[in-house]
Amino acid sequence: MPFSPTVTVRRGTAIRVAALFVVLALLLPAPAAGTVARPGSAAATAPSAYDPNAVTVGWTKVAQGLSKPVFLTHAGDGSGRRFVVEQTGRIRVITAGGTLLATSFLNLSTNVATGSEQGLLGLAFHPDYETNGKFYVYFTLKSSGYQVINEYTANPPSANTVDWHTGRRVMTMTDPYSNHNGGHIAFGADGYLYIGTGDGGSAGDPGNRAQSTVNVLGKMLRINVNPPFISGRGYGVPGDNPYVGIAGYDEIWSRGLRNPWGWSFDRSTNDLYIADVGQNRYEELNISLAPNAGRNVNYGWRVMEGRHCYSPMSGCATSGKVQPQLEYGHSSGNCSITGGYVYRGTASPVLDGGYFFADYCSGRLWSIPAQSTFPVNKVQHIDSAYNISGFGEDEAGEVYVVFHQGLVYRLVGTPK
């Protein structure tokens, strides 16, 4: 997603922008604002009563001056720190007091490939980070272009800088093209690490990798990062994964994804929300309910794009494929969905139960009620001049919006 006169976005399609746009966007004013459980720890609740038409949503600036940020998260250690992933290879710390530290938490820029949609793309802290200091990153390896997951250890866990020499290779995924890398990783309530991978790139998934059960691309994976590990691998495989027994690919949890750019668990229900970037026509949002959210689900790509046939363009085999709860077309500048979070914070209680997401190209921010079923109408709250490259959630459940232009904002809401 380099910012040049021609910008390549996550879906592998070029869009034209003025080179001056980046500078101008940074100067634009923000739109007017209208003991916490770990994510996934609570029991399931009834469908949300959130009404997106009854709230005024805005955002307030938290940080600026970042280098192509794509994600924000927390360590679950009570420190109040927020960690921002920069696509260019660094993890930065925003303190509880709101200061963006100049020194990187972790700097992998010399080892990270940053062409096209590559880069440092994901970060997840171990559920026991407060005592073991372990965390995990997903990035594109400069030497090969492959996607890798590494484990690092902060010593002590309260440290604001980590030595990259503490790294351990967990997983390597061969990748034939530079686009469609997925990249988000997160721990579920079960303590296992979930990994969203893209289909490997090019257009139309020429290798049909997303549908294959002997390829880890175009998937949600689920692994155990705690020993004992499988021989020859840096991780273990939960025994209830649906493809256990298929040698080398038993980490697959679900399949049929093109480029899941932004997925999350609802910390109150454990439901799984996956925003999957489309090819040329449709963006989609998939909602898989707990307790086995996403297990053995086929989300349809490349047979389907959204709720429509893609290969072939008509008469495709839809049996066994779960269709998205929401889709939208490429009109008025929309072209690449950015998935977010269900708001479960306390600073803006009127937002509770709303799932917030956006489009990278148009800069529009929408919401729907949690656990929505098809058909559901998204409600637009903000039409910005920014490229919304990611979202984030802090330890208190507040939701953040991340802009590729180097900004981080926090969502706020009031009743209409």
C-alpha positions in Angstrom: 0.0 0.0 0.0 2.7 2.5 -0.9 1.6 6.1 -1.1 2.6 7.3 -4.6 0.7 8.6 -7.5 -0.5 5.0 -8.1 -1.4 3.3 -4.8 -1.6 -0.5 -4.6 -4.1 -1.5 -2.0 -4.7 -4.8 -0.2 -6.9 -6.2 -2.9 -4.2 -5.9 -5.6 -6.0 -3.2 -7.5 -4.4 0.2 -8.4 -6.2 3.4 -7.6 -5.2 6.9 -8.6 -4.5 9.5 -6.0 -2.6 12.8 -6.0 0.9 12.6 -4.6 0.0 15.6 -2.4 -2.9 13.7 -0.8 -0.8 12.3 2.0 0.4 15.7 3.3 -3.1 17.2 3.0 -4.8 14.3 4.8 -2.5 14.7 7.8 -3.6 18.4 8.0 -7.4 17.7 7.9 -9.3 18.3 11.1 -10.9 15.3 12.8 -14.6 14.9 12.4 -16.6 16.2 15.3 -17.2 13.6 18.0 -20.6 13.1 18.6 -11.5 -5.5 36.5 -12.1 -6.1 32.5 -12.3 -9.6 31.1 -9.8 -10.7 28.5 -11.2 -10.9 24.9 -13.4 -13.9 24.6 -13.6 -14.7 28.3 -17.3 -13.9 28.9 -20.3 -16.2 28.3 -22.4 -15.7 25.2 -25.1 -13.0 25.4 -28.3 -12.3 23.6 -28.1 -10.4 20.2 -27.2 -6.8 20.5 -29.8 -4.1 21.1 -27.4 -1.5 19.6 -29.1 0.8 17.1 -26.6 2.4 14.7 -29.3 5.0 13.7 -29.6 6.2 17.3 -26.0 7.3 17.9 -23.6 10.0 16.7 -20.1 8.5 16.2 -16.9 10.5 16.0 -13.3 10.0 16.8 -10.6 11.7 18.8 -6.9 11.8 18.0 -4.6 9.6 20.1 -1.3 9.6 18.2 0.3 10.8 15.0 3.7 10.6 13.2 3.6 6.8 12.8 5.0 5.0 9.7 2.1 3.2 7.8 0.4 1.8 10.9 -2.0 -1.1 10.3 -3.1 -2.3 13.8 -3.3 -1.5 17.5 -3.6 -3.9 20.4 -2.7 -4.3 24.1 -0.7 -6.7 26.2 -3.4 -7.6 28.8 -1.0 -6.8 31.6 -2.8 -3.9 33.2 -0.2 -1.4 32.1 -2.6 0.6 29.9 -0.1 0.6 27.1 -1.2 0.4 23.5 1.0 -1.2 20.9 0.9 0.0 17.3 2.1 -2.2 14.4 3.8 -0.2 11.6 3.8 -2.0 8.2 7.4 -0.8 7.7 8.7 -3.1 10.4 8.4 -1.6 13.9 6.1 -1.9 16.9 5.5 1.4 18.8 4.2 2.0 22.3 1.6 4.5 23.3 1.8 4.9 27.1 -1.2 4.9 29.4 -0.7 8.7 29.6 -0.9 9.0 25.8 2.7 9.5 24.9 4.0 7.8 21.7 7.5 6.6 22.7 10.3 7.4 20.2 12.1 4.1 20.8 10.5 1.0 19.2 9.1 -1.8 21.3 10.5 -4.1 18.6 12.3 -3.1 15.4 12.3 -5.7 12.6 12.7 -3.3 9.7 15.9 -4.8 8.4 14.2 -8.2 8.0 10.8 -7.2 6.8 9.8 -7.0 3.1 7.6 -3.9 2.5 6.8 -4.0 -1.2 3.2 -4.2 -2.4 1.1 -5.4 0.5 3.9 -7.0 2.4 5.3 -5.9 5.7 4.9 -6.3 9.5 1.2 -7.1 9.6 0.1 -8.7 12.9 0.8 -8.8 16.6 -0.6 -10.9 19.5 0.4 -11.1 23.1 0.4 -14.4 24.9 -2.5 -14.8 27.4 0.2 -15.1 30.1 2.3 -12.2 28.9 2.3 -10.5 32.2 4.4 -13.4 33.6 6.1 -14.9 30.6 6.7 -11.9 28.4 6.0 -13.8 25.2 4.4 -12.2 22.1 4.0 -13.1 18.4 4.3 -11.2 15.2 3.3 -12.0 11.6 5.5 -10.5 8.8 6.8 -10.9 5.3 10.4 -12.1 5.4 12.6 -9.9 3.2 15.0 -12.7 2.2 12.3 -14.9 0.7 8.9 -13.0 0.5 7.4 -15.8 2.6 5.0 -15.1 5.5 6.4 -16.0 9.0 5.3 -16.0 12.6 8.0 -15.4 15.2 7.8 -15.5 19.0 9.7 -12.8 21.0 10.2 -12.4 24.7 10.2 -9.1 26.7 12.4 -9.3 29.8 10.9 -8.1 32.0 7.3 -8.0 30.5 7.0 -4.4 31.6 9.9 -3.4 29.3 9.2 -0.9 26.6 12.0 -2.3 24.3 12.6 -5.9 23.2 15.8 -7.4 21.8 15.1 -9.1 18.4 17.6 -11.7 19.2 15.0 -13.3 21.5 13.1 -14.4 18.4 12.0 -17.9 17.8 10.5 -19.1 14.4 7.1 -20.5 15.0 5.8 -21.0 11.4 6.9 -20.3 7.8 4.3 -20.1 5.0 5.5 -20.2 1.4 3.8 -17.5 -0.7 3.9 -17.3 -4.5 3.0 -13.6 -4.9 3.5 -10.4 -3.0 -0.1 -9.5 -2.4 -3.0 -11.1 -0.4 -1.0 -11.8 2.7 -3.7 -11.6 5.4 -1.7 -11.0 8.6 -3.9 -10.6 11.6 -3.3 -12.9 14.5 -5.0 -13.2 17.9 -5.5 -15.6 20.8 -8.9 -17.0 21.3 -10.7 -17.7 24.6 -9.4 -21.2 24.3 -5.8 -20.0 24.6 -4.9 -21.0 21.0 -3.4 -18.7 18.4 -5.6 -17.9 15.4 -4.0 -16.8 12.1 -5.7 -15.2 9.1 -3.9 -15.9 5.8 -4.5 -14.5 2.3 -4.9 -16.8 -0.7 -1.3 -16.1 -1.8 -2.0 -13.4 -4.4 -2.3 -12.7 -8.0 -5.9 -12.3 -9.2 -8.6 -14.9 -9.0 -6.6 -17.3 -6.8 -5.0 -19.1 -9.8 -3.8 -22.0 -7.6 -7.2 -22.5 -6.0 -5.3 -22.4 -2.7 -8.2 -21.0 -0.6 -10.3 -24.1 -1.3 -7.5 -26.6 -0.9 -7.2 -28.5 2.3 -3.5 -29.2 1.7 -2.5 -25.5 1.6 -2.4 -23.1 4.5 -3.2 -20.0 2.3 -6.7 -18.5 2.2 -7.4 -19.9 5.6 -8.0 -19.3 9.3 -5.4 -21.4 11.1 -5.4 -22.4 14.8 -2.3 -23.5 16.6 -0.9 -24.1 20.1 2.2 -22.0 20.8 2.9 -23.8 24.1 5.0 -27.0 24.1 5.2 -29.8 23.4 5.6 -29.1 19.7 5.1 -31.3 16.8 8.4 -32.7 15.5 9.8 -30.3 12.8 7.4 -27.5 13.7 7.5 -24.7 16.2 4.0 -25.2 17.5 1.4 -27.8 18.4 -2.0 -28.6 16.9 -5.2 -28.7 19.0 -6.7 -32.2 18.7 -10.2 -30.8 17.8 -9.0 -28.9 14.7 -11.2 -30.1 11.8 -8.4 -31.3 9.5 -6.3 -33.2 12.1 -4.7 -36.1 10.3 -4.0 -34.3 7.0 -0.2 -34.3 7.3 1.2 -30.9 7.5 -2.1 -29.0 7.2 -3.9 -30.0 10.4 -3.6 -26.4 11.6 -6.5 -25.4 9.3 -9.5 -24.1 11.2 -11.6 -22.8 8.2 -11.0 -22.0 4.5 -12.3 -20.2 1.5 -10.9 -16.7 2.3 -9.3 -14.3 -0.3 -7.6 -11.7 2.0 -9.0 -11.4 5.5 -8.0 -7.9 6.3 -9.1 -7.4 9.8 -10.9 -10.1 11.9 -11.7 -10.2 15.5 -13.4 -11.9 18.4 -16.2 -10.2 20.3 -14.8 -10.2 23.8 -18.3 -10.6 25.3 -19.6 -13.5 23.1 -16.5 -15.1 21.5 -18.2 -14.7 18.1 -15.8 -14.3 15.2 -16.0 -11.4 12.7 -14.0 -11.7 9.4 -13.8 -8.9 6.8 -12.7 -10.5 3.5 -11.4 -8.3 0.7 -13.1 -8.9 -2.6 -11.8 -9.3 -6.1 -13.5 -6.7 -8.4 -17.1 -6.5 -7.3 -18.0 -7.3 -3.7 -16.5 -6.8 -0.2 -17.8 -9.1 2.5 -18.2 -9.5 6.3 -18.6 -13.0 7.8 -19.9 -13.6 11.3 -19.4 -17.0 12.8 -21.0 -17.5 16.2 -19.5 -19.2 19.3 -18.9 -21.7 20.7 -17.0 -23.1 17.7 -16.8 -19.9 15.7 -15.5 -20.6 12.2 -14.7 -24.3 12.8 -14.7 -26.2 9.5 -16.4 -23.3 7.8 -15.9 -22.8 4.0 -16.4 -19.1 3.3 -16.6 -19.7 -0.4 -13.7 -18.0 -2.2 -12.7 -18.5 -5.1 -16.0 -20.2 -6.1 -17.9 -17.2 -4.7 -17.2 -13.5 -4.2 -19.5 -12.2 -1.6 -22.9 -14.0 -2.2 -22.3 -14.2 -5.9 -20.6 -16.8 -8.2 -17.1 -16.0 -9.2 -15.6 -19.2 -10.7 -17.6 -20.0 -12.7 -19.5 -16.7 -13.0 -22.8 -18.5 -13.0 -24.1 -21.8 -11.8 -21.4 -22.3 -9.3 -21.6 -25.0 -6.6 -22.7 -23.1 -3.4 -23.4 -26.3 -1.4 -21.4 -26.4 1.8 -20.3 -22.8 1.5 -21.3 -20.2 4.2 -22.3 -16.9 2.6 -21.5 -13.6 4.3 -24.0 -11.7 6.5 -23.1 -8.4 4.8 -21.7 -7.5 1.4 -21.2 -4.2 -0.5 -20.2 -3.3 -4.0 -17.5 -1.1 -5.5 -19.3 2.2 -5.8 -18.5 5.8 -4.8 -14.8 4.9 -4.1 -15.3 1.8 -2.0 -13.0 -1.1 -2.9 -11.4 -2.8 0.1 -13.0 -3.6 3.4 -11.2 -3.1 6.7 -12.5 -5.2 9.5 -12.9 -3.9 13.1 -14.3 -4.7 16.5 -17.5 -5.0 18.5 -17.4 -2.1 20.9 -17.4 -3.4 24.5 -15.8 -0.4 26.3 -17.3 1.9 28.9 -16.3 5.4 27.8 -19.1 5.5 25.2 -21.8 3.1 26.5 -24.2 4.0 23.6 -21.8 2.2 21.3 -21.9 -1.1 23.2 -22.8 -4.0 20.9 -22.0 -2.1 17.7 -19.5 -3.7 15.2 -17.4 -1.0 13.5 -15.7 -1.4 10.2 -14.6 0.7 7.3 -13.3 0.8 3.7 -9.7 1.5 3.0 -10.2 3.3 -0.3 -13.2 5.5 0.5 -12.3 6.2 4.2 -15.9 5.5 5.2 -16.7 4.2 8.7 -19.9 2.1 9.3 -21.4 0.0 12.0 -24.0 -2.8 12.4 -25.5 -4.5 15.5 -23.4 -7.4 16.8 -24.7 -10.9 15.6 -26.5 -9.4 12.7 -28.0 -11.8 10.1 -28.4 -11.4 6.4 -29.6 -9.0 5.1 -28.3 -6.3 7.3 -27.8 -2.6 6.3 -24.6 -0.9 7.4 -25.0 2.6 8.7 -22.4 5.2 7.7 -21.1 7.4 10.5 -18.1 9.2 9.0 -16.9 9.8 5.4 -13.3 10.7 5.8 -10.3 11.6 3.6 -8.1 9.0 5.2 -7.1 5.5 4.2 -8.4 3.4 7.2 -5.9 0.6 7.3 -6.9 -1.1 10.6 -8.6 -1.0 13.9 -7.6 -1.9 17.4 -8.9 -2.6 20.9 -7.4 -1.7 24.3 -7.6 -3.6 27.5 -10.7 -1.7 28.6 -12.6 -2.5 25.3 -12.2 0.9 23.7 -12.0 0.8 19.9 -9.4 2.6 17.9 -9.2 3.5 14.2 -5.8 3.3 12.5 -5.0 5.4 9.4 -2.3 4.5 6.9 -1.3 8.2 6.9 0.3 7.7 10.3 -2.6 8.5 12.7 -4.4 6.7 15.5 -7.9 7.8 16.7 -10.3 6.5 19.3 -14.0 6.1 18.6 -16.4 8.1 20.7 -20.2 8.1 20.7 -23.2 10.0 22.0 -27.0 9.5 21.8 -28.7 11.3 19.0 
